[in-house]
Amino acid sequence: MSMLRVFLGCFVLALICGSCTEELDFDQVDDFRYEPVIELSLAYYDYLAADFGEDDLGGRTVYVDSTTADLFSQEFFDDNLKEAEFFLRYTNTIPRSFTTQIDFYNSNNEVVYTIPVSIPPYNGTPVVVTATAYFDESNIYLLKETNLVTAEIVLEAGSPVLTPQSEGSLLFESSGTYYMRFND
């Protein structure tokens, strides 16, 4: 019986080893691509109605803010950033209209991309306005050329005139989703 056990053991081992092998293609590692998606909160502000100091005429008030954005021109992003998407959300509880414009500038101080948004006045219910800017492989170079981003907020002329006692706010939230591709 012991000889039979040895024979059956060898037979089973040969069967297992023979049936579990397949040819491995080690060249498939060259086809591997790592494609992470990175999501980041970009900017947030909450302007109170009282922050918009106006004269007694209810004229147009403009605020501009800017930030350096040369991150996308660095070699790492230049080589690996394939697509990007920016999401903007405004919530207005001020009974006045606003327009905003986000401009992307290149190193020659030329506007290469603009995101304009019109925001209606508050009418008893918070007004939510969203905008999305998408940079695909055909226009991602515009983002990669960007080294300055400005955000302009315009309180349009109208009434009621905003005073230090005025209530409400203009809330701005933004985020970015970056689609990367690493081939090496």
Secondary structure as UniProt FT lines:
FT   HELIX           2..19
FT   HELIX           26..31
FT   STRAND          37..48
FT   HELIX           49..51
FT   TURN            56..57
FT   STRAND          61..68
FT   HELIX           70..73
FT   HELIX           75..80
FT   STRAND          81..92
FT   STRAND          98..105
FT   TURN            107..108
FT   STRAND          111..119
FT   STRAND          127..135
FT   TURN            137..139
FT   HELIX           140..145
FT   STRAND          148..155
FT   TURN            164..165
FT   STRAND          169..180
//
